């Protein structure tokens, strides 16, 4: 029977492995990484613990009252990673306290269609909460997908980050 101390050791070892700092103990290796102990009696990790120790899919910072969001992956293709990106994007909308959010696609070269769905859902959430959403530094590959799906008409896509940030202050044709 596992002791409480061995459970703590497993909780510490799991993030260490993700960070490349050491191997997992035998009770938390191989096919039981998803939360089962070697004797299959009880989960080694609660799913929320696993989720918390995964690397963030996005970065956020506030610059000049604008919530600037970046992506940590160059290719957003894996379904689990897409779910994480979508969840983190949705969670970031309330952080845009000045109602301005800029997604910087710098470094993102490929996205799956499932990721495009997450961006449409983000756009809908932003509109519902009164947040102005803009995209910038979209690669030619990703822009081609936006054009094929005609989403370049839905999303406000700017070339560079500076231009995109300045565009939040423009009022319209006469402003």
N, C-alpha and C positions, 0 to 999 in steps of 0.2 A: 504494500500500500504506500502511495507517495506521501511524503511528509510535506507540511506547509513550506518548509525551507526549500525542498526540491522544486516546488511550484514557482517560488520566487526566482530560483536559479534559471528556470526555463524562461521566465518573463524577461530576465536580464539578458540571457543568451540570445534570444530571438533578435532584438535590435542590434546586438553586437554582430551577428552574422550579416544582417542587411548592410551594415556599415563596413563590412570586411574586417572586423576586429577580432574574429575568432570563430571557431567551429561550434556547432550546436551540440549539446550533450546527446547521448544515444537515445534518450527517451523522447527527443524532439527532432528527429531527423527523418530524412527520406520521405516515405509516403504518408507520414502522420504530421506533416507541417501544418495542415489545415485545422489542427486543433484536437487531435485525438492522442491520448497517451498510448504508450506501447501496449498496455493490456486492454485498451479500448473501453475503459470504464467511464471516464469523464473527460470532457474537453480540456486540453492543456491551455488553450487560450480562448477567451471570449472573442467573437468576431470584431467587436469594437476595438479591442486591443490590437488586433492585427491591422485594422484600418488606420489607427492612430500612428503606427510605426512605419507605415509606407511613406515613401518620399512624396512630398507635395507635388501635385501636377501643375500648379500655377504659383506665381509669385505676385505679391501685391505690395504697392507702396503708394502713398499720397504725395503728389507733386503739384503745387499750385492749385490746391483744392480739387484736383482730379485724381480719381482712383485709377492708377496705372496697373494693369494686369498683364503679366507675361506668362509664357508657357515654358515648362522645363524640358519638354520632349521635342525633338525635331520631326518625328513621325508619330502621329496620333492615330493608331490603327487598332490596337488591342481593345477588345470589348470591355474588359475590366478597367483598363486605364481610361477609356472614354467615359465610363460611368463615374469614375473618380473625378475627372476633369469637369464633367457636367455638374456634379454635386458641389465641387469647390467653387465653380463659377456662380452657381445659384446662391451659395453661402456668402459670396463676396458682395452681392448687390446691396445689402443693407449697410456695408462699409462705405458706400459712396454717399456720404452724408451731405455733400455739396451737389448731389444729383448729376455728377459727371463721371463717366466710366470709359476708359480707353483700353481696348485689348490690343496689345502689341504682338504681332505674329512673327517677330524677328526670330529667325532660326527654324521656323516651322515650314517644312518642305512638303509634307504630305498629311492629308486628313482623310479619314473614311467618311462615308455618307452618314454613318451614325453620329459622327462628331458634328456634322452640319446640322443635324436635328437638334443637338444640344445647344448650338449657337442660335437657332431659331427660337428655342424655348427660353434662352437667356434674353433675347431681344424682347420677347413677350413679357417676361418678368420685369425687365427694366421699364418698359412702357407702363405697366400696371403700377409701378412704384414711382413713376415720374423721373426716372433716371435717364439721362441722355447717354446713349451708347454709340461709340465710334470704334472702328478698327483701323489699324495702321500697319505698315511694313508687311503687307501680305505678299507672299512669294508668287511668282508667275504661275506655278502649278496650282496653288490654292485659289488664286484669282480666276484661273480658267474654270475651276469647278464652280465658283460663285457665278461666273458669267453663264455657263451652261445651264445652271439651275435658276438663272435670273435673280439670284439673291443679291447680286451687286446693286440691284434696284432697291432692295429692302434695307440692306445695311449701309451705313454711312462709312465708306472706306476712303481713308486719306493715305497719301503716299508715305510721308515720314512722320516720326513722332512729334517733332516740333510743330509742323504744319497742323497736325491733328489736334495738338493741345491748343494752338492758337485759334482753331476753328470753333472751339467751344464758346469763345467770346463774341463771335460774329452773330449779329442779330437777324440778318436777312438782306434783302436787296438794297435797302436804304439805310441800314444801320451800320 
